[in-house]
Amino acid sequence: MNVRMDKRLIELLNQHGAQITWEQFRAAYAVRMQERYDDPKAVARRAREQKRLDAELEHYRKAMAAQ
């Protein structure tokens, strides 16, 4: 689920008893984003994408050198 992070969301959470500040929410969100970034599957996916991009760049360099 994607959630738009805005202060109204925090107001609604507080109305439902969460008692959270915007700063607390942002800090928790930053922790979660770092967890997602450090996930082994995400690391492997980024490595595969970087390898693909490097190969594509090398292909274009060779094509330009051949002209």
Stockholm file with secondary structure:
# STOCKHOLM 1.0

chainA/1-67         MNVRMDKRLIELLNQHGAQITWEQFRAAYAVRMQERYDDPKAVARRAREQKRLDAELEHYRKAMAAQ
#=GR chainA/1-67 SS CCCCCCHHHHHHHHHTTCCCCHHHHHHHHHHHHHHHHHCHHHHHHHHHHHHHHHHHHHHHHHHHHHC
#=GC SS_cons        CCCCCCHHHHHHHHHTTCCCCHHHHHHHHHHHHHHHHHCHHHHHHHHHHHHHHHHHHHHHHHHHHHC
//
